[in-house]
């Protein structure tokens, strides 16, 4: 659906802002390109209650926020996640995971051109939107009230990204930027060699699993000394691993700055009433992030002088450096034939993270009072390949939308190493005998592949009276295969003391392997299922009517039928059996109604009321009994195969006042009742903090939103030409939301480790506590100046998110909470001409308030920092030229 804002905005003066001068210059008209399932493909004006509506947000029957290319550019963000966090009710958690109204990732749905979008981070269903450069996005629509043309998995909202598909005139844009990070650039950091091509985000083959080990893995046998593998075979397998390049961490005195490059272009071939557009985009970003912080774990609550107190039984100081390389490419073809439009979009994203981390401190749980020194090296390859075809056919009163997509996402983590040394008084040094508590070396290899197939057909027909009937069918098939193998280096006899004092690459050298009989020992069975297969198949069909039964009343109502079958099957490749191989199966039918009534009681004011029923399925990773390390949270996760899906009842009322062109005030209240919400639950095992998942009995969420967008012409401030074409921009939104878990006597849940037996829900959840990931207060403010005749913008951006729980606390301990705090950014964009070419200079200053990342537990006057570190301030300068 292409909505021409020019046709929407050049309307009667009755709808012009009251304080706008007729002579005041207006910004150039912008066309917002939106492709959504069941969308009206008519590119002409949108009419509501017999009038032209001067705002795309008002014209839609549902509650939406529309970010055009210009809106996105104003934020100065290089990726769409940063731009979206300025939208009312949205917050960004970690690296680009967008939460809607404070609800966690499972309640957010991301689509690309109306089609399902798998994540290149397959450990999560939600897509990390910071992988999408803003240069390839034509618009982003955030819909927070459900309509049945969308999939039934709709909690907080849906984010639909539309890629650019049409070209008005040929262009080629080249850009580059450089960034300084106060915590990283020029500071001390860590690195390890890896391979010669790590800077590209692609390994040169160094990290490929060596042939002897791959053959052993393919045998589906435990790699241990016994009937399947001899001692000599295992020593050969152990020696075949690449050692020093993947093991030895090096200290870098001065880390370099972050850099990014991008190239985009397009052209069009018009012939008669046909127009073929070709667009492409290429991006490369190489960024470093050093974290200095604290990681603590408390084994329990200790009474001190009669006061319950948290004490860190594990207390580490750490320094880590992450080198993230993001490579993306987009090729899009758009064909317009009269009123019909076809688009073929091909997207490739590769997101690679290389991490080197050293932790030092004490582990009283399973080591003792002697300090330990733990080094970690990791390489996470995440890749997404997506191709989709969309046809939007307009036959006057009849509109037909057809779409098909195939996508494959992969996650591969080879040579995930952990080496731990323990302080020894005899040597006055750290030692590692590969046998004693706190002294070990481990290595893991994991691979995960997701295949997603999707198709949809939407048909709508506008009757002669103001009534539109719509029907549609959607199909989704998601297949996953995941394997993880964990190994420990084990000497067959006690190592000589001088050997135990050697640095990691010497300790694990081929010489020591053959001389002191060091072999790999398979410990995959202790890390959950070594392999699992998963699948999700969904058939959905809907019928919807949109009508104006009265002159000022608009109704959209429909019902969606979905049949879903979701399974996770652990594969017992070693034949050991046990409760950890229990398969999961969720197979259900749903009827999901939704209705929105809009009362246009005044020429520029309206009231909306909405109600709907939706669902939320558990993610594969939440069901799979397999351990995996998440570099985003620096925590080990373990699934729960006994989870079930959640069902939501949603209600909302909203008042909207459109007092001028793209200017509005809206006030809303919303309510959600969630049956069996899935919550992240922390537990401790062997001195390690794990996160797993469990169904809480029920939760309720309610809140309010306030949004204001206002422009003030500044021509009257002075006779100076500087102010003649400038206006002030004031955009602000605030969301208050409060959620409470409902836990009553007799409520049960099935946690990990009970063999499928239910336990009292009160063992894990406290009544009245908020949902994990939900902030009570979200505030976004943009204050700026902009020139309406050329590119010149200066914007101050303020973002605040209040405290939110990340995990339910283990046992009787308090919850783990995160405090994002207040962040202040400044973005300046200035257009210029160079050699007759258009250019843009952009300056960004981020996190000027110096907020740090803090995840902690607190009880009375005590506090444990589970994972806290400095974020630093960043300053970047970017330059682009359009040819």
Steps between C-alpha positions, in 0.01 A plus 500: 500500500652833398350800679580826330525765770484763233144398422424481870647831603412750229147539629253761613622783720246394761744231604810720504673556832340799676834671556648426160555795273382456140835639388699267720711265291396137522729200471503314174232240460610148578353173382480233765530152353326237714463133410283306742277190481154595381605861445315719257723531197330815385757775498244778494356693790349330801152612590337462840150626586474657160802728553864498402705429809826695529691234690586141411483399867144628530388344172565143608226311686748365756738660748826543313817705499653566159868583461575630153849520356517864615390412853766231517768730365424767760605269781840461335497131581688272266265211569124468531506386866641834612233687306219281636588566863366854445151360432241520777506189718810346341829424674816337372661231716858392438615509140190598309225285659190719491240458776150640453339655809760339719396147408779253435631380167247217462222761483656688208459398138719621213403481133684602186268627226217322680676160494643303794854597586720243674775619726868471404536440874311169504525477876229764502181524303495878505722663240785724623399801295839667528609275212281697258669815374261791468622564145306198367177560694225707338275496806425329826148452628444409863145374561404461864138390459436165338328451165427153368702540180812457717617170655336408828830522689442860596568624851633850529496571128636436154787679330470491123805616306460597136809500284550754227369379165438802276745745350399845380835568338833316481729550797815367661583587859832428669546552871748442778521577870745473785410467869684568823393310813628634831510150654665332201679723249860561601448293816631162608312204356535131419521307177610163370635427156236268358544502123646736243157612381323565830473870417260412217265302726591180315738235628759380247452135598715507813198427719365214288454186708807285418439175315580258786264678740228538237514128427470426872199735531335344195526158664238611758710342772631648821856606429664326796752222544317172470373255240450776240819704537849397606741719693713561191195595294391752759847653524501542122155661514612734779819601317305572180337807657635844413668615819671836550297706248176411683634475856751775580352834606719802433490838671458792260625832638296727271184375334419656160181698423186351351441541128214443261459519123184490293409512136152521354359572162213452265360574160169477317397393151164660413314383188145625449293413805769261623793580720775264613712612795821338616655581837797367688665570830827383651621564850802418711542588866797407715451596862682430825346510843704454818315431822652540845281382778387268774330159489373363831285207610349445841430144614229610742384747761709539816363655822749755636409665831145384444475658153469287186800579281631404158867407485693420180621140518643548152666836446677571171646810344510471123618673189373392161531631149244417235584556135172507311510494120170555321478445125171549321381506143166572338387461140143599425301509178174690474266484201206735462247419231224755512354474849664164566831456678738207535807497722770240534726557797819311577673564829827367638627578849806360674552601860823369655614547857854425611551517875800481730428516874697451821337466841686507830364454850379239744250215471409383848237259369719237332860630516569658838665821615787479251457743208437368150586643161266399218559580134230466235529523123200468270394552141128523424396498133139603438367514148168571333408448136149609408323519164140602457257592225203728559228582252258784575230504232243776476191435286304801617264377768684168519846473655707182507823463695711186458833435666745215534826480689785265578764575756784315663676613815808335644698526819837335526734523795824307444785496749308639796781472757515543878825452693511542879809538723505496880746682725754276674708626791788262424558656163371843599332478164188372326512133397281264299539125543182435290362287785435700818203725572563837342762350267371388164491560126183453295405542138161489328371493143140584414301540184138601447304534174150643460298470179186712467239472227209741485217585262189713515207616292282797595194617308294808575198642322356849545124508457319800363402596853790577737562133576813293431499123535830316540600136519839338508705187555854470636736207537820478702743211533811527716749211529802504730799272550738568787812317619738584783800293610694585817843359587745524787877451479584213737849373585515127565743559785607789723680773308847605620477821701709707253264397219198617699663845520521540122290752314189360320643442152811326640289298744283368214784460252550188289817428695314486831212304348727218386750523786258517791205315342245782485178403319165655423217363711146541376278672760213575261261286701538728802407805293151374411402351169794510261263522205139590444262559213210741514213602281214746488219481247220757499194526275306823540187635336302814574197702400466868573257782430570871508198726483357840585148421621452863604652814359746540786551141602751255355509133595760236420416152626611151413598160621807289432519122514841349562614142525848465640726204561827561682745228599848469645653152491829439684710237325655241729807451282692319774221259594519596867127580540373709791243771564700755302385345174128555562354652181274804496181528297253789498217443253199727521230683306414859577221744419638851539248784466592868478297819467578871491239777503605853404271794577591810298298731726671819380667610182848443637437277802408140544464228760597135450395196702661162439469143630663177381625157593852383404758236591871468577684175432820398679814534295698196392789592725262521796380145435831336406687327788837610369746736665617797301695813580344831402768764440234769525432430869822309576292224655439131442143404406315171528156427352193349665321243285183525710406856403163575347373796300350820639167661413434873520191717529571855383299819543582863420336843480668797334422867447673670203512869406655590164548872519722547197707343232681204661421652839303313759419433860386156613410353837438129543428241765556127450448172683624144445419176674754225431430138586809284558763766419852366453752648741880482513609327821854498642648196671845413626689179438862432579572866557359603164197720451262352242184640351210271420126556444168414660132584459359732765126450566379840381602861460321828448640812345346843477633840411468831321675678216541866417641622170554851367647612170521873433680730255555872556596726205782736601477755219353763735793482742718719282525657158818301450494258209638238738162463674277545196482133406559347842260343743525350845420130538348371822421130516440326827333191634457341838375153587397385843442128533462275799485123497430258780531125519190326633592204720226334704495204734482178301668648188775277363779515246753253361859623536822341378631209702173350625463239225175657386336503844314820592597702806331787679532814286580697816835315514612703196276803482383765745157652452510865404849502347532651150561300184864457405619762250223746586586860598243707682612826338616566143575852381625628166553866415632658180570874492657649194529749221462419133506685172190434289674587172819302526666241723600664825393336826623525857323269744530424870364157587421388851403144592405366841404148605434412860611188683388163359546140609716280276456169689297367787741448788622150588331344799403764756737759359368827355462546124787602278427853375643735241503880526536658152469854635512830312693540176559823314607512135568778252481464122584762239450449125608754242461481125752651260607499137842382387596499135136536416408194708272481801669403822420458867712552807375339819627536856373284785568514873342210691443426869619842611361427847751216532248235602647159579347155458389365835341161568479428871311359797429707808367409842475745787833687490690226311555470127654247262603612151419204278635671189588868510743694284575845361344588165690818423415787272534482123570771244481437128545694180353380172519620142299394197487612137226440247602460137 
